[in-house]
Amino acid sequence: MAQRPLKTGVIFGGMSAEHEVSWRSAKNVVLALDPGRYQALPILIDKQGRWFSIDKEELLSDDSSPHRAVPDGRARILLGPDEGKLAVIDQGSGRTLEKLDVVFPVLHGPHGEDGTLQGLCKIFQVPFVGPGVLASAVCMDKEVMKRLLVEQGIPTPKFLVFRTGALRARDLEAVGRKLGYPVFVKPANLGSSVGISKVKSARSLPKALSYALKFDAKALVEEFVEGREVECSVLGNERPAASIPGEIVPAGRHGFYSYEAKYSDPDGADLLIPAQLPPQVVAAVRSLAVRSFVALGCEGMARADFFVRQDGTVLVNELNTIPGFTNISMYPKLWEASGISCRELVHRLIKLALARARRDAALSRSFDEPRR
């Protein structure tokens, strides 16, 4: 007897500045889910934090837009545990609409990629795709992530941290002394190049910091690394594997791989897959991708971003635990070039989520003091 398709909650949108990117990723994930294996149930979190059940056809329709307001008449939902399932509950009537077997989070940035949604899934005991609570929180916070990489002996660009409040002159002066110029200024807890500025002189630094601190209470100032931007996808739980690397070459008019270059300008960057690197550099990138994935406690998936200097030195810039799944996103494109189609990729990711849930469920929940 054929098994019924697993009811898969694809949660997207969210309250972060990456809301619009999440819509694009969710469409591709839903399209990639094999309908013979999975029943896609899109769940939208709007920018106000309200939850709604969205028809699959509505998400995939041409006029479906992240800028469109959710109709006032649409029923809001709640989530709750129901005997190992995650119940989708009509907020008004309290009626259960669906029971989810697994969750596929497609939320980028805070309130979704940072361990908050992962914690909800853990409390409700429902399997979910991607890293767990700790790894998600660590990788979202670029300061904590980089400090752990340094502690593990994994090379990463030098950086300084600034927090919301008065920007003291002596702290600003330390940037030129310790990092030199140019530098990159970015929010500590965000992605998709939102809030990032390339700063060429001390005069422009306060404005760039103020801009970054609009999106987060903490900002990083990183040294500029003269080199190539390379990315590598990682997949797996206890035995993660790395894809072939790809290179991003931003158009000169953008200066770096900005939000506009990624999502607004169709010619904003060239994606070179595979990256044209010497074999020993390819091996170093793939090895460091897996080392970083393990060091930060990741499971399921992550995309590792690198700088490769002209002399072949490889630096880990960051790891993204819910990488983009848009039609231009490197995570699925790199696996496709490595021999795994997007449909097979999302299938494997869900299998990894289910395997981890079974492993965790087998852990002892009681303590019997050993006999002496």
PyMOL commands that set and color helices and strands:
alter all, ss='L'
color gray80, all
select helices_A, chain A and resi 19-32+56-60+116-124+133-140+142-151+169-178+202-212+259-264+279-295+330-337+342-361
alter helices_A, ss='H'
color red, helices_A
select strands_A, chain A and resi 6-13+38-45+51-53+77-82+85-90+96-100+102-106+159-163+183-187+197-199+218-223+227-236+241-242+246-250+269-272+300-309+314-320
alter strands_A, ss='S'
color yellow, strands_A
deselect
rebuild
show_as cartoon
